[in-house]
Amino acid sequence: MLKILSRRARRITAVSGAAAAIVLGAPLLAAATPAQASFPVEPYATVISQSGVNERQYPSTDSSALGILEYADQVGLRCKVRAQNVFGDDVWYLLRDEQAWISGRYVVQTGTVPYCRDVQPNALTYSPQADNAMG
């Protein structure tokens, strides 16, 4: 339940200005803080996949799925690495507020995302098992 509320908060955060008054209603907007009526702090990603994107424990589709971000969700990014290639895109983003990774294949980034310096790729990233999983 908490994860669902968190996603809704991220979506509400993405709404701005007059659109917020239409979507949320004027009484709620009046109670909102200025931070809730603006886009997330850069860098952030917007999910462009209609089916969403899995949040992963490591930058690999072989790692555990920790959750899912839905279409049009926006989430802050901490840094990026080059890891498992997912349909032509080998960039993976570490989320700012969670220890979770998302594939760059399913999102569009806004702002400059630095490369991660202190994050080591998972042993599965460049393994035969990862290659076989991709077909």
C-alpha positions in Angstrom: 0.0 0.0 0.0 2.8 2.4 0.9 4.5 1.7 -2.5 1.2 2.6 -4.3 0.9 5.8 -2.4 4.5 6.6 -3.2 3.8 6.2 -6.9 0.8 8.4 -6.7 2.8 11.1 -5.0 5.4 10.9 -7.7 2.7 11.3 -10.4 1.2 14.2 -8.5 4.6 15.8 -8.2 4.9 15.6 -12.0 1.7 17.7 -12.5 2.3 21.4 -12.6 0.5 24.8 -12.7 -3.0 25.0 -14.2 -3.0 21.3 -15.0 -2.8 20.6 -11.3 -5.9 22.7 -10.7 -7.8 20.8 -13.3 -6.5 17.3 -12.1 -6.5 17.9 -8.4 -9.1 20.5 -7.8 -8.5 24.0 -6.5 -9.0 23.3 -2.8 -6.3 20.6 -2.8 -3.9 22.8 -4.9 -4.2 25.6 -2.3 -3.1 23.2 0.4 -0.2 21.9 -1.7 3.3 23.1 -1.2 5.3 24.6 -4.1 7.4 21.5 -4.4 4.3 19.4 -5.1 3.4 21.5 -8.1 6.6 21.2 -10.0 8.6 18.5 -11.8 11.1 16.4 -9.9 14.6 17.7 -9.3 16.9 16.9 -12.3 18.1 14.4 -13.2 14.9 12.3 -13.5 13.4 9.7 -15.7 9.9 9.4 -17.2 8.6 6.0 -18.0 7.7 5.7 -21.7 6.8 2.0 -21.8 3.0 1.4 -21.8 3.6 -1.7 -19.7 5.9 0.1 -17.2 9.4 -0.8 -16.1 10.6 -3.2 -13.4 12.7 -1.8 -10.6 15.6 -4.3 -10.2 18.0 -5.2 -7.4 21.0 -5.0 -9.8 21.4 -3.6 -13.3 20.3 -6.9 -15.0 17.1 -8.6 -16.0 18.3 -11.7 -14.1 18.1 -9.8 -10.8 15.1 -9.7 -8.5 12.2 -7.4 -9.4 11.7 -5.0 -6.4 8.7 -3.2 -7.8 7.3 -1.5 -11.0 7.1 2.0 -12.2 4.0 2.6 -14.4 3.7 4.5 -17.7 4.4 8.2 -17.2 5.7 7.8 -13.7 8.7 10.1 -13.0 11.5 9.2 -10.7 14.7 10.8 -9.6 18.0 9.4 -10.8 21.3 9.2 -8.9 23.6 7.8 -11.5 24.0 5.4 -14.4 26.1 2.4 -15.5 26.6 0.5 -18.7 25.5 -3.1 -18.0 23.2 -5.7 -19.6 22.0 -4.8 -23.1 18.2 -4.6 -23.2 17.0 -4.5 -26.8 19.8 -2.2 -27.9 20.2 -0.1 -24.8 22.9 -0.9 -22.2 22.3 2.0 -19.8 20.9 1.3 -16.4 19.9 4.0 -13.9 20.2 3.8 -10.1 17.2 5.6 -8.5 17.8 8.5 -6.3 15.5 7.6 -3.4 15.7 3.8 -3.5 18.4 1.1 -3.9 16.9 0.0 -7.2 17.8 0.0 -10.9 15.8 0.6 -14.1 16.7 -0.1 -17.7 17.2 2.9 -19.9 15.3 1.2 -22.6 12.0 2.0 -21.0 12.5 5.6 -19.9 13.5 9.0 -21.1 16.0 11.0 -19.0 15.8 14.7 -18.2 18.9 16.4 -17.1 22.5 15.1 -16.9 23.0 11.8 -15.2 26.6 11.1 -14.0 28.2 7.7 -14.2 28.3 5.8 -11.0 31.7 5.7 -9.5 31.2 3.4 -6.5 28.8 0.8 -8.0 30.1 -2.5 -9.3 28.1 -4.4 -11.9 26.5 -7.6 -10.7 28.3 -10.9 -11.6 25.3 -11.8 -13.7 25.6 -8.7 -15.9 28.2 -10.2 -18.3 27.6 -13.9 -17.7 26.6 -16.7 -20.1 23.4 -16.9 -18.1 22.5 -13.3 -18.9 23.3 -13.9 -22.5 21.0 -17.0 -22.6 18.2 -15.2 -20.8 18.1 -12.6 -23.6 17.8 -15.3 -26.2 
